Amino acid sequence: MNDLIEEYKKALEELKQAENNFNNADSDFVPAAALQLKAKTEKVNAIYKKLKGVAV
C-alpha cells in the first residue's frame, strides 16, 4: 500500500505540473496541454480508485 501512496503523491505532483503547463501554455500549445492535463487527471483518479479499494 505504501507504494501505491507514493505513486499517488507522484501523480498529484505530475497533475500540478500539467495544470501549470496548461495555465501558461502559448495559444499554439493549449490543445496539447489540455490533453496532458486530462491524462494526468485520469491517472490520479485511477490511482485514487485503487487506494479506495485497498483501504476498504
Residue pairs with C-beta under 8 A, 6 or more apart in sequence:
1 51
1 54
4 47
4 50
4 51
4 54
5 51
7 47
8 44
8 47
8 48
8 51
11 40
11 43
11 44
11 47
12 44
14 40
14 43
15 37
15 40
15 41
15 43
15 44
17 40
18 33
18 36
18 37
18 39
18 40
18 41
19 37
21 33
21 36
21 37
22 30
22 33
22 34
22 36
22 37
25 32
25 33
